[in-house]
Amino acid sequence: MACSDGDISGDSQTPDPSVVDFPIAFVQRSLPVDEDGQLETADPREPFTFNAGAKLYLKERASPTASSLDISSAGFDTDALYDIKDIAVNDEGNKILFAMHAPEIEDADDDEQPTWNIWQYDYLDQTLLRIIQSDTIAEEGQDIAPQYLPDGNILFSSTRQRSSKAILIDEGKTQFVALDEDQDEPSAVLHVMDDDGTNIRQITFNQSHDLNPIVLRNGKILFSRWDHAGNSNGFDLYQVDPDGHHLHFVYGKHSHETLLDETSGDTETLQFTTPSELPSGEIILLPQRYDSESIGTDLLLIDINNFTETSQPIGSASASLMSTQTSLAFGDVSLGDGPSVGGRFKHVFPLWDGSDRLLISWSDCRLINAETDATDIEEDADDHAMEKYAFMEEAMDSTHEEARLIFRPMNTDIGYTFVHKK
């Protein structure tokens, strides 16, 4: 049963000889399933979930024939089951930052288990190291979503809440870690540290999570904030300076409801997460949903320079503009659960090389036999396998229909794409 509305294959686009090739790094893992074999999906409210069995690979060229090098396993013993996410690269293209979680300790209590730490791989020296060298300091909080700042320091999201705790001491109160407003886990807010893991300081304050920070070309930080107070309960886009000044709302507070079907009027509530900046200054992101039954999603293009909401332009200069929040996908991607004819996307990275290309991870339409379990796939489904994410380039042209397959994992693995070398 063919379930994709487009033929995406290695021969669908002839490589452009004028475009310089680039290495890519990616995380490959088995799809996370629970003890009953049911697919475990990501929820933006739970950013510290540990799914063992990931590895970080580096391919020297964006080609199906290029070999892959495991660059993360050197951090642990052979056959260790660890987790990796949130890859970033410096502007020179020679260092890779990522969040990595050490293997769980058998029979240890939850408060004795390892936390998420920030690691770095040096492409030139081929060395792997944890940014915070001290085991004690490294385990003080959950550290995720790292990014390089223009001055070489490192931005990340963490539950450390150092400034919040210092304020409590100044007020003569006992230190404690603030929990998110669901009281489920410590709140993660933005921090900055020197490139050697010292001089850690908190730059944002929120009752719930501040996640997915990126550094815009103007030097400011764009991130997803979980606004969860009063009647609000959604992830919106905010902006702040690297020193924590000039925090302000950017987009999304009243744009979460998205129409799925004009006939039925069905809607889904989208959360604005994992933003990336395009050379045009627009933002492309992969919206998530609470309690979603799917791993991937659509590619949404948002013009934050001219809109604060999907149909609310900024100022009189934009009065002629009607709306933003449009799909960049090359097929019909469903934002709800169930089959998606155009497949689904897991990660996106704009290539700032003048080619107007995106590096994406994309999965064919996935079919589940509800009468058995999540690992049973319809007999005629593509590859007779669970959801796979292929690594592709998509041209950002007016039709958004050109895509070239870079490679597809040969087993039931999922990958996060990464990056180009400048």
SEZALO-107809 format. One record per residue: residue in one letter; z, y, x of N, C-alpha, C, O in turn. Coordinates in pm, whole numbers, plus 50000, padded with zeros to 5 digits. Last residue first. Layout:
! SEZALO-107809
aZYXZYXZYXZYX;...
! end
This chain:
! SEZALO-107809
k507315252053100506495263953120505935264353260505215273653295;k507315222552926507675228553052506755240353077505535238753075;h508555217352593507465218852688507985225352815508965232752813;v510305192652412510225205252473508985205852559508425195552593;f511505171852180512035182652261510875191052302510415197552208;t512255150951895511405156651997512135167352075513245171352039;y514135122651837514115137251825513195142651933513345139152051;g513225091651682513315100551800513405115051759512825119251659;i514055058751592513865072551551513995081351674514825078551761;d512695025651570513495036051632513125049751579512025052051529;t511764997851554512295005851442513235016551495514435016351467;n509135000051802510134992751725510705002051619510185012951596;m507385016851925506835004151879507854995851803507504985651744;p507055051851862507855040551908507365027451846506975027051730;r504065068551928504905063151822505715051651879505145042651940;f502815099152068503145084852075504045081251959504695089851900;i501105119951973501445118552114501865104152142501325097752232;l498575127551747499665118351778499875117951929498925115752004;r497895159251630497515149251729498725140751762499775145951799;a496675176451346497795170551417497285160051512496355152651480;e495785201351120495435194351242496695189251310497665196651329;e496565216050899496165202250876495865194651005495695182451000;h497035243050840498155234650887497815219850876498695211850845;t495275262450771495375250950681496525241850718496965233750636;s495455281650968495575286050829495735274350732496265276150623;d497445265651226496295273151179496465276151030497525273550974;m499185254051430499625263451328498455272051284498455284251302;a498825219651492498285233051513498695242051398498575238351282;e501255197651608500605203051490500105217051522500855225351573;e501725168251789501495182451795500805186651667499885179951621;m504305142951767502985148251742502945163151774503975169751785;f505875112451759505865125251825504455130851821503505124351866;a507185095951470506215097151577506285111151635506705120551568;y509775078251349509365091951372508445092351493508865089451605;k509965054551088509755057451229509345072051242508655077451156;e511775034850862511225048050892511135050351042512115048451114;m511094999750916511855010950864511255023950915510365024051000;a507944982950863509144986250939509884997550871509365004050780;h505204977350828506224967750783507544970450855508194961050902;d503224995950883503884989650996504964979550957505584973551045;d503445008750556502905010550690503805004550796505005007450801;a503914983250306504204996350364503734996750509503644986450576;d503644959650177502424966150220502674979750283501724987150310;e506244951850114505444943250200504214950250254503764947250364;e508804976350134507714970450059506734963350153506444968450260;i511654967050322510574976350300509464969250225509204957450248;d515044964550350513874957850294512814968250262513054977350182;t517184979850416516354975250527515144967350479514294963750560;a518604985450187517874996450252516974991750364516074999150404;d517974957049968518824966650038517954976350114516724975850107;t516834949149675517474941749785518434950949858519584952549816;e515854966049491516444953849439517104945649548517844936249519;a514594986949619515934989549565516614976849515517834976749498;n512884988049893512994978849781514424979749727515344973949785;i511445018249999512615009649999512585000749876512295005549766;l509105033850214509375027550085510545017950097510645010450194;r508055063950359508935052350370509255046950232509625054550142;c505295079250511506015076650386506795063650398506265053450443;d505885084750864505055081250749505935079850625507155079450634;s507605111351025507585097550977506585096050863506455104750777;w507725131151320507275129451182507235114651147506885106351231;s508555157151530508745142851504508545140851354509125148051272;i506465180951706507215176451589507495161451597506755154051662;l505565210351849505895196551881506825191651773507885197551750;l503005232251750504385227751729504485213551779503595205351754;r500925258451888501205244651852502695242551829503535249951881;d499695281551989500095280951848500305266651802499915262951691;s499225285252256498335276052186498615275252037497865268851964;g501005299552409499825306452360498865297952281497805302752240;d503255285352455502245285252562500945292052519499915290452584;w505655276752322505405290752356504415291552473504705297652576;l505775254952070505315255752209504895270052239503895274952187;p508585247651867507385255751890507045256252039507935257752123;f509685217751753509855226651867508565234551887507545228651922;v511505198651515510345206951546510685215851666511805220751679;h512375168051345512635178651441511355186251471510255180951454;k511635153251119513015152551168513345163851265514475168751266;f509745151450818509925156350953511405155750992512295157550908;r507915126750624508995136450643509145139850791508725132250878;g505025120550410506005117150511507125127350517507265135650427;g503585128350190503245134250318504205130850429504205137450533;v504905114349988503515111050019503115116450155502375109950228;s507945100649993507315113650017505895110950067505715105750177;p510145082049780508965083049867508425097249876508455104749779;g513585095249753512465086749717511275089049808511355096849902;d514815129049694514915115349745513715107249699512925111849616;g512995160049760513965151749692514075138149758513515135949865;l510965172049884512275176549924513385168949851514565171149877;s507995156950000508995157849893510325162449951510775157350054;v505055170650119506365165450155507355167650041507515178849993;d501855166250154502755169350043504105162850069504275150950045;g500925177050490500815168550371501815173150266502545182850288;f501525192850701500115189450684499895179950567498785175050548;a503905219750649503545205650662502065203450638501415211050566;l505005243950614503995242950720503485228650736502725225850827;s505905260250310505835248050390504725249050493503645254250466;t507755291350286506595282850258506575271050353507135271550462;q509395316150262509875302350243508735293150198508745287950087;t508555345550069508505338050193508955323750161508895319650045;s506625368349862507685358549886507515352450025506475353850089;m505115393149858505625386849737506795377349764507825378149698;l504645425849988504845411550012505535405249892506425411249832;s504655452549939503465445149896503615430149915502795422549864;a506965461950054506895461549909505705453549858505725448349747;s507615465950313507295452250273507115450850123507105439750071;a508325491950339507165487550416506715473550375505575469750400;s510685495350198509435498850131508205494050206507155492150145;g512975467350257512435480850272511095482850204510465473350159;i512375433550259513245443850317512485457050324511445457750390;p511935413049962511505419350086512455430450129513215435950050;q512805386249809513445399249826513035405349960513705403050061;s512325359649763511505369549692512105383449701511925391649610;t514105346549940512735341849927511825351649856510625352049886;e515855372650120515815361550025514355357950002513455365550041;t515185390350311516555385250315516755373850217517715366250229;f512175396550495512855391450377514305388050408514625383550518;n511055404350734510625411350614511335406950487511125412950381;n512105388650930511915402850962511555411050838511715423250837;i512095362850850513385369850844513245384650877514175392350854;d510145343250695509925356150760511205364350751511395371950656;i509955308850738510685319850677510485332450761510625332150883;l508735277150667508485289550740509145301050666508925302850546;l509865243950687509825256350611509645268350704510315269450806;l509005211450671508995222650764508865235450683507845237550616;d511215187250508509985194950519510115205150633511215207350685;t512845157450634512705168350537511355175250559510465169550622;g514635125750688513795137150722513685147250609514315145850504;i516395107550556516705112850689515935125750715516515135550760;s517735106650222516615106250315517035112250449517905120950455;e519695111650045519425097450072518265095750168517835084450193;s522165137650086520775133150078520675118250106521475112750182;d524545152450070524485138750013523045134049995522745127149897;y522945183750081524195176350077523945162650013523215161649915;r519975187350276520645187050146521965179750161522105170750244;q518215209850501518935197550468519535198750328519595209550270;p515165222450641516275223550546516915209950518516215199850512;l514225231650937514205219050863515395219150767516515216150808;l512285261451007513505253451003513285240750922512305239450850;i510995289051175510685276251113511955267751118512625267051222;i510655323651147511555312551174511045300151102510695300650984;e508635348551319509075341151201509935329351244509955325451360;g507675357451556508965362851514509475356451386510615358751348;s505465345151654505245355951558506525363151519506485373751456;p506445323451801505985335451872505755347451781505835358851827;l509345312451611507935311651646507535324151725508215334451716;e512545297651651511745309851644510315307151687510075300351787;s514265275351435513555277651561512695290051544512175292651435;p517265262151275516155271651287515535271451426516185267851524;t519075242151137518215239651253517025249151262515875244751257;t519205250950783519755245750908518655244051012517465244450981;f519915259550482519075264950587519675261750724520545268950774;q519735236050222520595243150316519765247150438518985239150490;l518695234549878518415233150020519415241250103519885251850060;t518815217449589519545227849660519395225449810519905215649863;e516045212849371516945207749473517605219649541517025230449551;t514945208349028515185216249147516045208449246516695198649209;d512625203648760513615197948853513715206648978512705211549029;g510765210448572511745220548608512805215648702513805222548725;s508675194848495510025190548455511075201348480512135201348418;t506535211048591506525205348457507935201948410508335205648299;e507085217948854506945228648756506985223448613507435230548523;d509345204049069508295200548973508235211348865509205213648793;l511115216849243510395204949286509195201949197508145197649246;l512295248049346511645240549238510855228949295510035230749384;t515405253149499513955251949518513365243149409513865232249382;e518135272749574517525264649470516005264949484515385275649481;h518745291049779518935276649802518235267949698517785256949729;s518825318349789517505311849796517595296749812516635290349854;h520935335549829520505333149691519145326049685518415327549587;k521285335350110522445333550022522065330249878522785322949810;g519175339150299519345326750227520425325650124520485315550054;y519635357350608518775351650504519455340050431520205332350490;v521555373350756520115374650775519335369650655518455376650604;f524635391050811523855381650732522375384250751521955395850762;h525975398051140525505401851006524675390750943524085382451011;l527845410051410527595398751321527065403851188527635413051129;h528385427151633527275429651541526875417151461525685414151448;h529635406051903529545418451826528345418151730527425409951745;g529625383952067530345383051941530285395551855530825395651745;d528025384652285529435387852309530265387752181531445391052183;p525475379252184526145369052266527595371952297528345362852333;d525485390951838525225392951980525935382152061526915376452012;v524195373051553525295379051626524845381351771523955374451820;q523235363551220522865367951354524065374751419524855381351352;y522655336450986523355348251033522895351551175522255343351241;l521595318450704521285322850840522015335950869521985345350790;d523705294750527522815306250534522585309950681523295305150769;f524685268050342524385272050479523335282950477522205280850432;g527115271350073525805268650128525685273450271526465281750317;n528815280849848528935267949916527565264049971526925254749922;s530635304949662529605301849762529875288149823531025284449846;n532685312649500531615305049438530505301149536529545294649496;g535045311549756534785315449618533735306449556533855294249557;a533285299950038534435307449986534095312249846532965316649820;h531465291450261532165283050163533445289950120534545286250161;d528765291750446529505301050362530175293150250529505288750156;w528045280350739528475274450612529355284650541530535286150572;r525355294050914526785295350879527045289050744526355291850646;s523195289451176523475285351038524975286151013525765279751083;f521975317251380522655304451358522835301751209522655310751127;l520735336051650520565332451509521215318751489521025309751570;i521575360551878521775346551841521605345051690522255351951612;k519395382052074520435379451975520475364651939519535357151967;g517195385452238518495383452300519625380552204520715376952247;n514735385452130515355398552144516775397652201517475407752212;r514165358952101513545365952214514085380052230513905386052336;l517255341952016515985348251984515445355752106516175358652200;v518785312152060518695325452120517305330952092516305325552137;i520495294351800519345295951891519375310251944519935319251881;p522955271651668522575284751723521315283851806521075273951875;n524035251651480522605252951511522225266451569521255272451524;l526865266351299526125255651366524715260151403524255270851364;d530025271251190528905278951243528135269551335528665265051437;h531945258550910531195256851033530185267951060529575273350968;s534665278750776533925266150783533015266650906533275274350998;q535785302750833536655292650772535985278950769536665268750760;n535035317251147534595313151014535555302650961536075294551038;f534025337051411535195332351335534715329151194534065337451129;t532565336951742532505338551596533755332551533534435324151592;i533215333552011532535345951973532345347551822531995358451777;q535535322152256535055321152118534415334252076534965344952101;r534975311052589535465321152494534775319552360533605316152352;i535635296952902535235294252764535825305052672537015307752677;n535585295653191535585308353117535065306552975534165313752932;t533415267853294534635275953296534475288253206533405290853153;g531035254153317532015249353220533315257153218534245253353146;d529155265453474529935254753535531055249753444531925242153488;d528075286253331527225274353351527945262853420527425251753425;d530655297553103529835298853222529085285753245529415275553186;m530365296952742531035293652867530095296152984528875296752966;v531005305652402530185307552522531015303352643532215305852647;h530945293852060531625296852186530585299352295529425295452280;l531125293551706530355295651828531235299751945532145307851931;v532945266851541532455280551550531795282451687531915273751774;a533905241951321533185244751444532655259051439531995262851342;s536995231451185535825240251176535235242351314535955244251412;p538015197151157538145210551215536855218551203535755212951211;e537595182150826537575181650971537705195851026537535205450952;d538245185350552537785172450601537885171350753538215160650804;q538755207150391539885200750457539515187050515540365178150525;d536795222350296536945209550228538115201650286538445190950237;e536855242950475537475245350344537495233050254538115233150148;d537845229750797536885235650704537495235750564538515229350539;l540955238350963540035228750904539025235950816539295246950767;a542095251751268541715254251129540715243751082539745240751152;v544645239051460543195239351446542865241251300543295233351215;f547385259251572546835248251494545325249951486544805260951502;q550315272251728548875269751731548515258151639549265248351630;t552815290951556552425278451621550905276751616550275279451513;k553175326551617553025314851531552605302651613552115303951725;g553205351551731554425343751733554385331351646555425326151605;e550845364251751551605367151630552905359051622553615359551522;d549855353051979550205367351983551065371151862551895380251870;i549265327651876550335329151976550805343651980552005346351985;l547125333851706548355328151650549525329651747550645332651705;i545265342351895545775351951797547075346851735548005354551714;a544735318252021545385328852097545975339452004547055344752030;k543365304551821544675299651863545445310451939546665311651924;s541045319951812541855318551692543265313851728544245318751671;s540015315952067540515329252031541395328651907542385335851898;r539375288152051540315293452152540875307052113542075309452125;q538145266951903538795278451836539805285351928540935288051888;r537005241151934538085245752023538865257451962540095257851970;t534865230351807536115231051729537275236351813538415235951767;s531695246751867532845238651906534015240551811534145250751744;s528445252851987529335252551871530465242751899530235231851950;f527385273852263527545261052194528465262752074529165272852061;l525745287552546526205289452409526345275852343525505267052365;i526165293952882525845283852782526525287152650527745289152645;n524505316653116525665310553051525215301352938524045301052902;g522145328653189522465315753249523695309253192523935297353217;d521445350953050522175353153174522575340253243523275340553345;p520245340552814519405346852916520105348953050519445348953154;l521775308252748521665322552725520825328852837520705322952944;y520915276152630521025285152744520905299752697520025302952617;q522895257952396521705265952425521965274252550523095278652574;p524235229152220524195238652331522855245852341521815240552302;a525495213151998524455223351980524395233452093524485245452067;i529055207652055527705203652016526765215652022527195226952048;d532215195152107531255204952158529835199952131529445189252178;q535355192351986534025186751965533005197552003532945207951938;g537985196152234537295199052109535975191552101535545185252197;e539165186952465539945195952380539285198852247539945203452154;e537845171852651538235165152528539085173852436539665168852340;a537505188852867536325184252795536685178252660535915179452565;i540095191152965539475202652899538275198452816538035203752708;t540425164753067541375170552972540745181952895540855182452772;d538345161153248538415152653129539325158753023539035158152904;s536525187153394537855181953366537845173553238537405178153133;q533875196753378534205185553466535545179153433535695166953443;i531555205153154532995206953176533495194853253533535183753200;i528975192853177529185206753214530655209553242530985215653344;r528215162553332528885168853220529265183053261529805185053370;l524985155453475526405158753486526925164453355526175170253277;l522375141253659523005142153527524475145353547525155138853626;t519425149253844520855146653838521365148953696520855157453623;q516905156453948517085143753879518555139553877518905128053905;d516245180754050517125172354131517315158354075517805149454143;l514535189153840514095189853978514915180554068514365173354151;y515965185853602514655179453615514195178953761513525169453802;d519185178853535518375187553620517065180353652517065170053719;y520865177153234520005169753326519145179653402518465187953341;q524145180953107522935187153158522185177653251522785170853335;w526285180452815525775174852939524495182252979523845188752897;i529165185452625527885191252666527505185852804528295186552898;n530615160452402530635169052520529235174452549528235168752504;w532545148552135531215152952178531365162652295532155172052287;t535295127152242534695137652162533255140252210532815134752311;p536825094352223536095105052293535535115252193535335112152076;q539995088752052538595085652076537915097152151538375108552144;e542495095251977542345090752115540895087452150540605083652263;d542515100451712542785111851801542705108051948542835116652035;d542085074651608541035084851598541265096251695540315101351754;d543275049251839543395057751721542315068551723541715071151826;a541495020551966542175033351986542245041051855541375039551769;d540034997151945541424996851898542185009951923543395010451903;e537755007352194538174996852100539684997652073540484998652166;i536375038352200537365029852266537905019852165538455023652062;e532855045652185534175045252125535065035452201534595025652257;p530985061752448531265050252361532685050652306533605055352373;a530565098052425530835085552498531105074152400531425076552284;h528055118652320529345112952279529505099552349528665090652332;m526425148752408526515134152421527945129652392528905136052433;a524065174252371525395169452335525405154252343524505147652290;f522205190052638522325181952517523785178352493524615179252583;l519765206852839521115206152783521115197252660520135196852586;i517805205053121517935200652983519415200052946520205193553014;k515755224053338517075218753305517165215953155516655223553073;n513265235053372513695225153470515105219753446515605211753525;g512185256553231511725243153199512185232553296511575221953303;e512965282353243512155277553354511625263453330510725258853400;d514605284753021513305291453019512395286653132511175286953118;n516095252252945516135265952996514715271753001513745264352988;v516455234452635515875235752768515985250252814515975259452732;a518225210352429517735223852457517235224252601517555215452681;i519155187652169518555190052301518055204452311517535210052215;d520965172851977520955187252006520425190452146521175195252232;k522455141152081521735149951988521645163952047522195166552155;i523605107552128523035119852184522385127852072521825122051979;d526035081852198525195089352105524775102552169525485108052253;y526375047652328526775061552314525825068552218524925062352162;l527195018352446526635023552321527185037652296528315039252248;a526255004252760527185012052679526475017752557525305021452565;d524684990052939524744985352800525774992852714526124988152606;t526565000753221525404993853168525674988553026526754983352998;d528575030553176528345017053225527105010953159526665015653054;f527115063953188528055053753141527735040253204526745038753276;g525185081053282526505086653254527545076453216528735079653212;a522785068653296523535069553420524945075153398525805074053485;s521515071753055522385060153070523195060453198524185053253210;s519725093353052521095095253004522035083753036523245085853045;i517065089753104517775099353188519225101353145519895110253197;d514545067053121515875068653062516685077853153516975074253267;l511215076253100512335074053191513645076753118513825087453059;s508065063053006509285069852966510415066153061510575054553097;s504565069053089505785061053090506985069553053506955081853068;a501745076552886502725080852986503985072452975504435069152865;t500105070352675500105061252790501125065052896501355057252988;p500295090752488500765077352451500885067852570501665058352566;s501565121252628500455111752613501015098252574502085094452620;a502655145152767502615142852623501425133952591500425138352534;r504235133153066503105139352997503185136252849503715125852810;e506645122253137506055132253226504895139553160504595150953195;k509325118552917507935114752944507285125853026507365137652989;l512635108252907511725118752952510355112752979510235102953053;y515255100552673514135096852758513325109252795513335119252724;l518455091552585517585102852611516525098752711516835094152821;k519555069652325519265072152466518315084052477517485086252389;a522035055752098520965065252132520775065852283521695062952360;g524185040851996522905034252022521755043352055520605039352041;a526355052051730526125046151862524715040451874524135035751776;n526965080051582526115068451556525675062551690524755067451754;f529385100951460529015093251578528225080951535528725072551461;t529495133651325529315119251301528815112451428527915117451496;f529875160551327530425152951439530315137851420530965130151491;p529035175251104528225175751227528705167051341528025166051443;e528995175750800529655165850886528915165051020528235155151046;r527455192450656528885195250653529665186050746530865188150769;p524885182050665525215193350754526695196850757527155203350851;d524565147650691525005158250602525425169950689526245168250779;a522245121150740523025132150794523365142150684522555144850596;t522655086950620521905099350638522835110550682524055109750666;e522405053350668523335064350675522565077150707521895078050810;l521215027150466520875037950557521915049050551522255053850443;q523054997050447522525008750380522305019950482523115021950573;g524304974750545522884976150570522244988150504521024989450505;d526984974550522526244967950415524734969050432523974964850345;e527854989950730528124975550738527434967750628527304955550638;d525085013450762526485009750750526634994650750525654987350768;v522735024551011523045018050884524515014350882525125012350987;p520505045251183521915042251154522085036051016521625041650917;l517765031651360518215038951242519665035251210520015023451209;s518065033051714517875025351592518375033551475519305041551489;r516595060051905517725052251854517255043051742516185045051684;q515865084652143515405072952068516605064452030517495061952110;v515185117852206516235108052181515665096752097515045099051994;f513095132052461513365128152323514515118152319514775111052416;a510995154552636512205146452633512535143552488512275151852401;i507785158252787508665159352671509885150352691509795139852754;p505575177952994506485166652973507305168852847507495180252805;f502225188852909503635191652936504445178952922504065170052846;d498945203052978499825192552927501255195652970501475204053058;v497255232552884498005225552987498935215252923499635218352827;v494125234352735495555234952711496285226552816495975214752834;s491485229352775491975242152825493485243652809494065253052862;p490835205852648490935205552795491475218552853491895218752969;d492475194152370491805206152420491945206552571493065207552621;p491925161752235492735170852316491905182352369490755180552410;t490835157651905490445156752045491265166552128491315178352095;q492555141251657492265154151716491935152251862492685145851934;s492815115251577492575125051473492255138851528491755147451455;d493395093651731492055098951745491765110251647490625114551634;g495955085451667495725090451801494365096651817494165104451911;s496385097751329496265087351430495995093751564495815105851574;i496755102351006497285107951129497275096851234498095087651227;d495215108250725495095098750833495555105450961494815113351020;g497175115550434496315119750543496305109350652497295102150669;d499005107350256497825113750201496905119150310495955126450281;s500475074850275500265088050334498995094150278498015087050256;c500565049450175501395059550111501295073150175501995082250132;a498945020050088498865032150169499665043150101499455045949983;m500004988250085500005000050000500005012450089500985014950159;
! end
